């Protein structure tokens, strides 16, 4: 989905459930002529709720990461590199980061550029192919990661605090199922 379509969907979700609403839209309500007279289907409501939730998570997490001088996107890259190191890899190529984070390579490049300016990552040439660059963490990045991870479990607990443990397990199961479906769709489009 393009950024424009995502923003339109989020805007539509806010019209159905304005800020401060209870999260419940009126299913079956007929939309105006500008919306092609569609009725709100369960699928539309679920999709809009998902987009709204993603936006709210970003809004809650933005100040958290800002306390450490990074963004959520930068956190994703740092954490992917940290996990790669834990798996015994010295670093990741930009294409590998792109695949792990499910974002387009130009977006990864922009995040890496900013992290490099902050002194949190460095790009190294790959032996045998000087055109390919491998991204690795710096000592400074490891210190930032350690500071973030000390309180990260508490932040996640706070974000998911509105859900019981059983609800969280159900959410994980449903999101894994949706992820699998979307990966199949994405793979089919690439063929």
C-alpha positions as YAML, in Angstrom:
chain: A
units: angstrom
residues:
- id: 1
  name: UNK
  ca: [0.00, 0.00, 0.00]
- id: 2
  name: UNK
  ca: [1.36, 3.40, -0.86]
- id: 3
  name: UNK
  ca: [1.95, 6.04, 1.77]
- id: 4
  name: UNK
  ca: [-0.86, 8.11, 0.24]
- id: 5
  name: UNK
  ca: [-3.31, 5.19, 0.48]
- id: 6
  name: UNK
  ca: [-2.24, 4.51, 4.07]
- id: 7
  name: UNK
  ca: [-2.85, 8.15, 5.01]
- id: 8
  name: UNK
  ca: [-6.25, 8.06, 3.33]
- id: 9
  name: UNK
  ca: [-7.15, 4.88, 5.20]
- id: 10
  name: UNK
  ca: [-6.04, 6.40, 8.51]
- id: 11
  name: UNK
  ca: [-8.06, 9.54, 7.77]
- id: 12
  name: UNK
  ca: [-11.07, 7.37, 6.94]
- id: 13
  name: UNK
  ca: [-10.60, 5.44, 10.16]
- id: 14
  name: UNK
  ca: [-10.63, 8.69, 12.11]
- id: 15
  name: UNK
  ca: [-13.90, 9.71, 10.44]
- id: 16
  name: UNK
  ca: [-15.45, 6.42, 11.51]
- id: 17
  name: UNK
  ca: [-13.91, 6.50, 14.98]
- id: 18
  name: UNK
  ca: [-12.74, 10.03, 15.77]
- id: 19
  name: UNK
  ca: [-9.98, 10.60, 18.33]
- id: 20
  name: UNK
  ca: [-11.44, 9.93, 21.73]
- id: 21
  name: UNK
  ca: [-13.95, 7.48, 20.24]
- id: 22
  name: UNK
  ca: [-14.48, 4.05, 21.69]
- id: 23
  name: UNK
  ca: [-12.88, 2.17, 18.80]
- id: 24
  name: UNK
  ca: [-16.21, 0.80, 17.63]
- id: 25
  name: UNK
  ca: [-17.51, 1.93, 14.27]
- id: 26
  name: UNK
  ca: [-21.06, 1.56, 13.18]
- id: 27
  name: UNK
  ca: [-21.04, -1.50, 10.94]
- id: 28
  name: UNK
  ca: [-23.48, -1.39, 8.09]
- id: 29
  name: UNK
  ca: [-23.61, 2.40, 7.98]
- id: 30
  name: UNK
  ca: [-23.90, 3.58, 4.39]
- id: 31
  name: UNK
  ca: [-21.21, 6.03, 3.31]
- id: 32
  name: UNK
  ca: [-21.75, 9.13, 1.19]
- id: 33
  name: UNK
  ca: [-21.74, 9.30, -2.60]
- id: 34
  name: UNK
  ca: [-18.06, 10.34, -2.58]
- id: 35
  name: UNK
  ca: [-17.26, 6.94, -1.11]
- id: 36
  name: UNK
  ca: [-19.14, 5.04, -3.85]
- id: 37
  name: UNK
  ca: [-21.99, 4.23, -1.48]
- id: 38
  name: UNK
  ca: [-20.07, 1.45, 0.23]
- id: 39
  name: UNK
  ca: [-21.33, -0.01, 3.44]
- id: 40
  name: UNK
  ca: [-18.83, -0.56, 6.19]
- id: 41
  name: UNK
  ca: [-17.89, -4.20, 6.01]
- id: 42
  name: UNK
  ca: [-16.19, -6.06, 8.85]
- id: 43
  name: UNK
  ca: [-13.08, -6.26, 6.66]
- id: 44
  name: UNK
  ca: [-13.00, -2.47, 6.25]
- id: 45
  name: UNK
  ca: [-13.43, -1.93, 9.97]
- id: 46
  name: UNK
  ca: [-10.68, -4.43, 10.84]
- id: 47
  name: UNK
  ca: [-8.32, -2.85, 8.31]
- id: 48
  name: UNK
  ca: [-8.96, 0.66, 9.58]
- id: 49
  name: UNK
  ca: [-8.60, -0.45, 13.19]
- id: 50
  name: UNK
  ca: [-5.26, -2.04, 12.34]
- id: 51
  name: UNK
  ca: [-4.01, 1.15, 10.66]
- id: 52
  name: UNK
  ca: [-5.23, 3.29, 13.54]
- id: 53
  name: UNK
  ca: [-3.54, 1.01, 16.07]
- id: 54
  name: UNK
  ca: [-0.27, 1.18, 14.14]
- id: 55
  name: UNK
  ca: [-0.50, 4.97, 14.16]
- id: 56
  name: UNK
  ca: [-1.16, 5.04, 17.90]
- id: 57
  name: UNK
  ca: [1.75, 2.68, 18.59]
- id: 58
  name: UNK
  ca: [4.00, 5.00, 16.60]
- id: 59
  name: UNK
  ca: [2.69, 8.00, 18.53]
- id: 60
  name: UNK
  ca: [3.38, 6.30, 21.88]
- id: 61
  name: UNK
  ca: [6.79, 4.91, 20.90]
- id: 62
  name: UNK
  ca: [8.13, 8.06, 19.21]
- id: 63
  name: UNK
  ca: [8.87, 9.95, 22.47]
- id: 64
  name: UNK
  ca: [10.24, 6.76, 24.03]
- id: 65
  name: UNK
  ca: [12.88, 6.36, 21.31]
- id: 66
  name: UNK
  ca: [13.47, 10.12, 21.17]
- id: 67
  name: UNK
  ca: [14.67, 9.90, 24.80]
- id: 68
  name: UNK
  ca: [17.59, 7.88, 23.42]
- id: 69
  name: UNK
  ca: [18.21, 10.18, 20.46]
- id: 70
  name: UNK
  ca: [16.85, 7.83, 17.80]
- id: 71
  name: UNK
  ca: [13.63, 7.14, 15.89]
- id: 72
  name: UNK
  ca: [11.54, 3.99, 15.71]
- id: 73
  name: UNK
  ca: [12.94, 3.26, 12.24]
- id: 74
  name: UNK
  ca: [16.47, 3.60, 13.54]
- id: 75
  name: UNK
  ca: [15.61, 1.29, 16.43]
- id: 76
  name: UNK
  ca: [14.41, -1.33, 13.95]
- id: 77
  name: UNK
  ca: [17.73, -1.23, 12.10]
- id: 78
  name: UNK
  ca: [19.82, -1.28, 15.27]
- id: 79
  name: UNK
  ca: [17.83, -4.19, 16.68]
- id: 80
  name: UNK
  ca: [18.09, -6.16, 13.41]
- id: 81
  name: UNK
  ca: [21.87, -5.68, 13.42]
- id: 82
  name: UNK
  ca: [22.01, -6.64, 17.11]
- id: 83
  name: UNK
  ca: [20.06, -9.84, 16.41]
- id: 84
  name: UNK
  ca: [22.32, -10.62, 13.44]
- id: 85
  name: UNK
  ca: [25.36, -10.31, 15.72]
- id: 86
  name: UNK
  ca: [23.68, -12.61, 18.24]
- id: 87
  name: UNK
  ca: [23.27, -15.11, 15.39]
- id: 88
  name: UNK
  ca: [27.02, -14.91, 14.69]
- id: 89
  name: UNK
  ca: [26.85, -12.61, 11.67]
- id: 90
  name: UNK
  ca: [29.34, -9.72, 11.59]
- id: 91
  name: UNK
  ca: [26.80, -7.41, 9.95]
- id: 92
  name: UNK
  ca: [24.13, -7.27, 7.26]
- id: 93
  name: UNK
  ca: [24.03, -6.06, 3.68]
- id: 94
  name: UNK
  ca: [21.50, -3.33, 2.91]
- id: 95
  name: UNK
  ca: [19.38, -5.83, 0.97]
- id: 96
  name: UNK
  ca: [19.37, -8.19, 3.96]
- id: 97
  name: UNK
  ca: [18.26, -5.36, 6.25]
- id: 98
  name: UNK
  ca: [15.56, -4.43, 3.77]
- id: 99
  name: UNK
  ca: [14.22, -8.00, 3.76]
- id: 100
  name: UNK
  ca: [14.35, -8.39, 7.54]
- id: 101
  name: UNK
  ca: [12.58, -5.08, 8.14]
- id: 102
  name: UNK
  ca: [10.16, -5.45, 5.21]
- id: 103
  name: UNK
  ca: [10.92, -1.98, 3.89]
- id: 104
  name: UNK
  ca: [12.20, -0.81, 0.53]
- id: 105
  name: UNK
  ca: [15.98, -0.53, 0.04]
- id: 106
  name: UNK
  ca: [15.95, 3.28, -0.53]
- id: 107
  name: UNK
  ca: [14.25, 3.69, 2.85]
- id: 108
  name: UNK
  ca: [16.86, 1.50, 4.52]
- id: 109
  name: UNK
  ca: [19.63, 3.54, 2.91]
- id: 110
  name: UNK
  ca: [18.19, 6.76, 4.35]
- id: 111
  name: UNK
  ca: [17.98, 5.30, 7.85]
- id: 112
  name: UNK
  ca: [21.54, 3.93, 7.58]
- id: 113
  name: UNK
  ca: [22.80, 7.34, 6.39]
- id: 114
  name: UNK
  ca: [21.31, 8.99, 9.49]
- id: 115
  name: UNK
  ca: [22.62, 6.27, 11.83]
- id: 116
  name: UNK
  ca: [26.06, 6.60, 10.29]
- id: 117
  name: UNK
  ca: [26.03, 10.39, 10.91]
- id: 118
  name: UNK
  ca: [25.12, 9.63, 14.55]
- id: 119
  name: UNK
  ca: [28.10, 7.27, 14.78]
- id: 120
  name: UNK
  ca: [25.89, 4.24, 15.48]
- id: 121
  name: UNK
  ca: [26.69, 2.15, 12.40]
- id: 122
  name: UNK
  ca: [29.46, 1.86, 9.87]
- id: 123
  name: UNK
  ca: [29.54, 0.49, 6.34]
- id: 124
  name: UNK
  ca: [32.29, -1.92, 5.43]
- id: 125
  name: UNK
  ca: [33.21, -3.37, 2.05]
- id: 126
  name: UNK
  ca: [32.50, -7.05, 1.61]
- id: 127
  name: UNK
  ca: [35.63, -9.05, 0.74]
- id: 128
  name: UNK
  ca: [35.43, -10.26, -2.84]
- id: 129
  name: UNK
  ca: [32.86, -7.64, -3.91]
- id: 130
  name: UNK
  ca: [33.80, -4.05, -3.15]
- id: 131
  name: UNK
  ca: [30.48, -2.80, -4.54]
- id: 132
  name: UNK
  ca: [28.53, -4.47, -1.74]
- id: 133
  name: UNK
  ca: [28.51, -2.82, 1.69]
- id: 134
  name: UNK
  ca: [27.90, -4.54, 4.99]
- id: 135
  name: UNK
  ca: [26.44, -2.53, 7.85]
- id: 136
  name: UNK
  ca: [27.74, -3.15, 11.36]
- id: 137
  name: UNK
  ca: [27.10, -1.71, 14.79]
- id: 138
  name: UNK
  ca: [29.60, 0.58, 16.46]
- id: 139
  name: UNK
  ca: [30.56, 0.45, 20.14]
- id: 140
  name: UNK
  ca: [28.41, 3.56, 20.63]
- id: 141
  name: UNK
  ca: [25.41, 1.73, 19.14]
- id: 142
  name: UNK
  ca: [25.90, -1.19, 21.50]
- id: 143
  name: UNK
  ca: [25.80, 1.24, 24.44]
- id: 144
  name: UNK
  ca: [22.59, 2.83, 23.13]
- id: 145
  name: UNK
  ca: [21.04, -0.61, 22.59]
- id: 146
  name: UNK
  ca: [21.96, -1.63, 26.14]
- id: 147
  name: UNK
  ca: [20.37, 1.53, 27.58]
- id: 148
  name: UNK
  ca: [17.17, 1.00, 25.57]
- id: 149
  name: UNK
  ca: [16.91, -2.72, 26.31]
- id: 150
  name: UNK
  ca: [17.18, -2.10, 30.08]
- id: 151
  name: UNK
  ca: [13.70, -0.55, 30.10]
- id: 152
  name: UNK
  ca: [12.27, -1.93, 26.88]
- id: 153
  name: UNK
  ca: [10.31, -4.80, 28.43]
- id: 154
  name: UNK
  ca: [8.55, -2.32, 30.71]
- id: 155
  name: UNK
  ca: [7.67, -0.08, 27.73]
- id: 156
  name: UNK
  ca: [6.26, -3.04, 25.79]
- id: 157
  name: UNK
  ca: [4.30, -4.13, 28.87]
- id: 158
  name: UNK
  ca: [2.89, -0.61, 29.10]
- id: 159
  name: UNK
  ca: [1.94, -0.48, 25.41]
- id: 160
  name: UNK
  ca: [0.21, -3.87, 25.58]
- id: 161
  name: UNK
  ca: [-1.16, -3.25, 29.08]
- id: 162
  name: UNK
  ca: [-4.71, -2.92, 27.80]
- id: 163
  name: UNK
  ca: [-4.68, -6.59, 26.82]
- id: 164
  name: UNK
  ca: [-4.67, -9.63, 29.07]
- id: 165
  name: UNK
  ca: [-2.00, -12.27, 28.59]
- id: 166
  name: UNK
  ca: [-4.53, -14.39, 26.71]
- id: 167
  name: UNK
  ca: [-5.49, -11.43, 24.53]
- id: 168
  name: UNK
  ca: [-1.80, -10.85, 23.74]
- id: 169
  name: UNK
  ca: [-1.42, -14.49, 22.71]
- id: 170
  name: UNK
  ca: [-4.52, -14.24, 20.51]
- id: 171
  name: UNK
  ca: [-3.20, -11.02, 18.97]
- id: 172
  name: UNK
  ca: [0.14, -12.67, 18.24]
- id: 173
  name: UNK
  ca: [-1.59, -15.65, 16.66]
- id: 174
  name: UNK
  ca: [-3.84, -13.49, 14.50]
- id: 175
  name: UNK
  ca: [-1.01, -11.19, 13.41]
- id: 176
  name: UNK
  ca: [1.19, -14.19, 12.54]
- id: 177
  name: UNK
  ca: [-1.67, -15.55, 10.43]
- id: 178
  name: UNK
  ca: [-2.13, -12.19, 8.68]
- id: 179
  name: UNK
  ca: [1.65, -11.85, 8.16]
- id: 180
  name: UNK
  ca: [1.77, -15.25, 6.51]
- id: 181
  name: UNK
  ca: [-1.10, -14.32, 4.19]
- id: 182
  name: UNK
  ca: [0.49, -10.99, 3.28]
- id: 183
  name: UNK
  ca: [3.87, -12.61, 2.62]
- id: 184
  name: UNK
  ca: [2.18, -14.99, 0.19]
- id: 185
  name: UNK
  ca: [0.50, -12.04, -1.54]
- id: 186
  name: UNK
  ca: [3.80, -10.12, -1.73]
- id: 187
  name: UNK
  ca: [5.64, -13.16, -3.10]
- id: 188
  name: UNK
  ca: [2.95, -13.69, -5.75]
- id: 189
  name: UNK
  ca: [3.25, -10.05, -6.86]
- id: 190
  name: UNK
  ca: [7.03, -10.37, -7.26]
- id: 191
  name: UNK
  ca: [6.70, -13.29, -9.67]
...
